[in-house]
Amino acid sequence: MEVPANDTRQENYRAAQRVTQVGTGADVFLSLAKLIIGFMSHSAALIAEGLHSSADVLFDLVVLIGMHLARKKADEGHPYGHGKFESLATLLLALILLGVAVGIALDAANRIKDPDLTAPGQIALWVAAGSMLVKELLYQYTVRVGRRIGSNIIIANAWHHRSDAVASFAALLGIAGALAGWPMLDPVAAIGVAYFVGKVGVEIAIDSLEELTDSAEAVDNEVRATITKLINEHPQVRSAHLLKARKLGPDILVDVHVVVDPFLSVTEGHQIADQVEKTLLSEVLDITAVMVHVDTSDELADGEIRVYANRHELRERFDYHAQLQAPLRELREVIPHYTQDGIVAEVFLSAHDDASVDSVITSAMQLGRQLHQSHDDVTKVRMHLFLGEDRGPLPVPQGVPD
């Protein structure tokens, strides 16, 4: 039994909440342990790690708040939804991380200048080692959940845990070096921690700005390839162009032009657009809105938009130029089809009941050539002939010109 998309999204949201809450609890414990032991043992590297973990707590809270705000329904003030609140909150966090990195580096630089610099206590070494282990376990847990539910922000949070594990390893080396007789390595390790914090801040800021500015880079290349593949698999779509996909927080919005047979009816084209939209919404979970524009050629891909006479205008022109002679009786209807080369006009004619089939076809072909030659934008004329209710329509002759 297929699970509805809304139920799947809701379950994924709950899974994202759970994994983030677990990370938040761990970060609160680690930040308190590092700061307390860091101050007690006079370890600049461990204090820097404590500040880093405090920023992690803020990161987790931003993730939770951002996910909550992003999933609010669209309203009059935000017709496209609230997805960008998640990106905005993440950008704010990135700026905070950069500030923390600068503060850690400045404090470490001042400690290096201290002539009375001493090695930290041994307990600082064990706290750094424990932090590295916990952070690596959090990474493994979080990245599995993020990949399973396809959440970029959860995967980003997982890599944030991994960067924390690396930073803890740097602190571990610095503290170990200080205990071995090189106290200078402790503040040097703090500068290393500051580097990792700043690096993560810059990466998060770049990702957030890409989403906020609707950059194509915000959407994963694999997702874009899947979108293109699904569209091209539709049996009535000849090709797709002007594909645009942008991120709106956790959601993806898609705009695409699909090329179909130019002689389909309006309702057929609309049906194809609905089918493409339904396929993308059901097959790519992160997609929440699709706008499909139906084209009859690839001309829009080159930026050219050719405007031809509408049906009413074309009928007036044909009425003016059409010289109906026996056995033709009436020009019933003119239906234009627009192609890249011009208009293909379908002309519906009625003839006198007593006319012969050959004479009607000959007169219709002559009229078709006349209409074609009188209009530069008409590339072909297709004639449809009727001989009255009893005799019905004639087989359609070859269009004019061949």
Secondary structure in CASP SS format (residue, H / E / C, confidence):
PFRMAT SS
TARGET T0000
AUTHOR 0000-0000-0000
METHOD secondary structure of the structure
MODEL  1
M C 1.00
E C 1.00
V C 1.00
P C 1.00
A H 1.00
N H 1.00
D H 1.00
T H 1.00
R H 1.00
Q H 1.00
E H 1.00
N H 1.00
Y H 1.00
R H 1.00
A H 1.00
A H 1.00
Q H 1.00
R H 1.00
V H 1.00
T H 1.00
Q H 1.00
V H 1.00
G H 1.00
T H 1.00
G H 1.00
A H 1.00
D H 1.00
V H 1.00
F H 1.00
L H 1.00
S H 1.00
L H 1.00
A H 1.00
K H 1.00
L H 1.00
I H 1.00
I H 1.00
G H 1.00
F H 1.00
M H 1.00
S H 1.00
H C 1.00
S C 1.00
A H 1.00
A H 1.00
L H 1.00
I H 1.00
A H 1.00
E H 1.00
G H 1.00
L H 1.00
H H 1.00
S H 1.00
S H 1.00
A H 1.00
D H 1.00
V H 1.00
L H 1.00
F H 1.00
D H 1.00
L H 1.00
V H 1.00
V H 1.00
L H 1.00
I H 1.00
G H 1.00
M H 1.00
H H 1.00
L H 1.00
A H 1.00
R C 1.00
K C 1.00
K C 1.00
A C 1.00
D C 1.00
E C 1.00
G C 1.00
H C 1.00
P C 1.00
Y C 1.00
G C 1.00
H C 1.00
G C 1.00
K H 1.00
F H 1.00
E H 1.00
S H 1.00
L H 1.00
A H 1.00
T H 1.00
L H 1.00
L H 1.00
L H 1.00
A H 1.00
L H 1.00
I H 1.00
L H 1.00
L H 1.00
G H 1.00
V H 1.00
A H 1.00
V H 1.00
G H 1.00
I H 1.00
A H 1.00
L H 1.00
D H 1.00
A H 1.00
A H 1.00
N H 1.00
R H 1.00
I H 1.00
K C 1.00
D C 1.00
P C 1.00
D C 1.00
L C 1.00
T C 1.00
A C 1.00
P C 1.00
G C 1.00
Q C 1.00
I H 1.00
A H 1.00
L H 1.00
W H 1.00
V H 1.00
A H 1.00
A H 1.00
G H 1.00
S H 1.00
M H 1.00
L H 1.00
V H 1.00
K H 1.00
E H 1.00
L H 1.00
L H 1.00
Y H 1.00
Q H 1.00
Y H 1.00
T H 1.00
V H 1.00
R H 1.00
V H 1.00
G H 1.00
R H 1.00
R H 1.00
I H 1.00
G C 1.00
S C 1.00
N H 1.00
I H 1.00
I H 1.00
I H 1.00
A H 1.00
N H 1.00
A H 1.00
W H 1.00
H H 1.00
H H 1.00
R H 1.00
S H 1.00
D H 1.00
A H 1.00
V H 1.00
A H 1.00
S H 1.00
F H 1.00
A H 1.00
A H 1.00
L H 1.00
L H 1.00
G H 1.00
I H 1.00
A H 1.00
G H 1.00
A H 1.00
L H 1.00
A C 1.00
G C 1.00
W C 1.00
P C 1.00
M C 1.00
L H 1.00
D H 1.00
P H 1.00
V H 1.00
A H 1.00
A H 1.00
I H 1.00
G H 1.00
V H 1.00
A H 1.00
Y H 1.00
F H 1.00
V H 1.00
G H 1.00
K H 1.00
V H 1.00
G H 1.00
V H 1.00
E H 1.00
I H 1.00
A H 1.00
I H 1.00
D H 1.00
S H 1.00
L H 1.00
E H 1.00
E H 1.00
L H 1.00
T C 1.00
D C 1.00
S C 1.00
A H 1.00
E H 1.00
A H 1.00
V C 1.00
D C 1.00
N H 1.00
E H 1.00
V H 1.00
R H 1.00
A H 1.00
T H 1.00
I H 1.00
T H 1.00
K H 1.00
L H 1.00
I H 1.00
N H 1.00
E C 1.00
H C 1.00
P C 1.00
Q C 1.00
V C 1.00
R C 1.00
S E 1.00
A E 1.00
H E 1.00
L E 1.00
L E 1.00
K E 1.00
A E 1.00
R E 1.00
K E 1.00
L E 1.00
G C 1.00
P C 1.00
D E 1.00
I E 1.00
L E 1.00
V E 1.00
D E 1.00
V E 1.00
H E 1.00
V E 1.00
V E 1.00
V C 1.00
D C 1.00
P C 1.00
F C 1.00
L C 1.00
S C 1.00
V H 1.00
T H 1.00
E H 1.00
G H 1.00
H H 1.00
Q H 1.00
I H 1.00
A H 1.00
D H 1.00
Q H 1.00
V H 1.00
E H 1.00
K H 1.00
T H 1.00
L H 1.00
L H 1.00
S H 1.00
E H 1.00
V C 1.00
L C 1.00
D C 1.00
I E 1.00
T E 1.00
A E 1.00
V E 1.00
M E 1.00
V E 1.00
H E 1.00
V E 1.00
D E 1.00
T C 1.00
S C 1.00
D C 1.00
E H 1.00
L H 1.00
A H 1.00
D H 1.00
G C 1.00
E C 1.00
I C 1.00
R C 1.00
V C 1.00
Y C 1.00
A C 1.00
N C 1.00
R H 1.00
H H 1.00
E H 1.00
L H 1.00
R H 1.00
E H 1.00
R H 1.00
F H 1.00
D H 1.00
Y H 1.00
H H 1.00
A C 1.00
Q C 1.00
L C 1.00
Q C 1.00
A C 1.00
P C 1.00
L E 1.00
R E 1.00
E E 1.00
L E 1.00
R E 1.00
E E 1.00
V E 1.00
I E 1.00
P E 1.00
H E 1.00
Y E 1.00
T C 1.00
Q C 1.00
D C 1.00
G C 1.00
I E 1.00
V E 1.00
A E 1.00
E E 1.00
V E 1.00
F E 1.00
L E 1.00
S E 1.00
A E 1.00
H C 1.00
D C 1.00
D C 1.00
A C 1.00
S C 1.00
V H 1.00
D H 1.00
S H 1.00
V H 1.00
I H 1.00
T H 1.00
S H 1.00
A H 1.00
M H 1.00
Q H 1.00
L H 1.00
G H 1.00
R H 1.00
Q H 1.00
L H 1.00
H H 1.00
Q H 1.00
S C 1.00
H C 1.00
D C 1.00
D C 1.00
V E 1.00
T E 1.00
K E 1.00
V E 1.00
R E 1.00
M E 1.00
H E 1.00
L E 1.00
F E 1.00
L C 1.00
G C 1.00
E C 1.00
D C 1.00
R C 1.00
G C 1.00
P E 1.00
L C 1.00
P C 1.00
V C 1.00
P C 1.00
Q C 1.00
G C 1.00
V E 1.00
P C 1.00
D C 1.00
END
